[in-house]
Amino acid sequence: WLGGSAETLPLRADGGLQPYLWLVNGVPVDADRRGEADWIPDGAGFVSVSVTDAAGNSASVDVLVELVGRD
């Protein structure tokens, strides 16, 4: 999140069985046919990002989105 303007963040996974299902704070994120997605944060703070592959395997991580000023 740069200077109060949201930047798109890519969501990519490696391994597992495509396609992937992405959730940010429990809300599905639209993904392409390979299961890759672009997510736009709605503000600063912690978010939970989860991915589940077609076989039901999953992983999750908490991410801190910070405001960064532009020079």
C-alpha positions in Angstrom: 0.0 0.0 0.0 2.0 2.9 -1.3 1.2 6.5 -0.2 -2.4 5.8 0.4 -2.9 4.3 -3.1 -3.5 0.6 -3.2 -1.1 -1.5 -5.3 -2.0 -4.9 -6.7 -0.3 -7.8 -5.0 0.2 -11.0 -6.9 -0.9 -14.3 -5.2 1.1 -17.2 -6.6 1.6 -20.8 -5.4 4.2 -23.3 -6.4 3.5 -27.1 -6.3 0.2 -28.8 -5.5 -2.5 -29.5 -8.0 -3.9 -26.5 -9.9 -6.2 -24.7 -9.9 -5.8 -22.9 -6.6 -8.5 -21.3 -4.4 -7.3 -18.1 -2.7 -8.9 -16.6 0.4 -7.9 -13.3 2.0 -9.5 -13.0 5.5 -11.8 -15.8 4.5 -13.1 -14.0 1.3 -12.4 -15.7 -2.0 -10.2 -13.8 -4.5 -10.9 -14.1 -8.2 -8.2 -16.3 -9.9 -7.3 -17.1 -13.5 -7.4 -20.6 -15.0 -4.1 -21.5 -13.4 -5.3 -20.3 -10.0 -3.1 -17.2 -9.9 -4.7 -14.1 -8.5 -4.0 -10.4 -8.0 -5.3 -8.9 -4.8 -5.7 -5.2 -3.9 -5.5 -4.5 -0.2 -8.2 -2.2 1.3 -5.9 -0.7 3.9 -3.0 -1.3 6.2 -2.9 -4.1 8.8 -2.7 -7.8 9.2 -4.5 -10.1 6.7 -4.7 -13.9 6.5 -3.9 -15.3 3.1 -4.8 -19.0 2.4 -4.5 -21.2 -0.6 -6.1 -24.6 -1.3 -5.2 -26.7 -4.2 -7.5 -29.0 -6.2 -6.5 -32.0 -4.0 -7.6 -30.2 -0.8 -4.0 -29.4 0.4 -3.8 -26.0 2.0 -1.4 -23.4 3.4 -1.9 -20.1 5.1 0.1 -17.1 6.3 -0.6 -13.9 8.1 0.8 -10.8 6.2 1.3 -7.3 7.4 0.3 -4.7 4.8 2.0 -1.4 5.6 1.7 2.2 4.3 4.9 3.3 2.6 5.5 6.9 1.5 6.7 7.7 -1.9 9.8 9.8 -2.5 
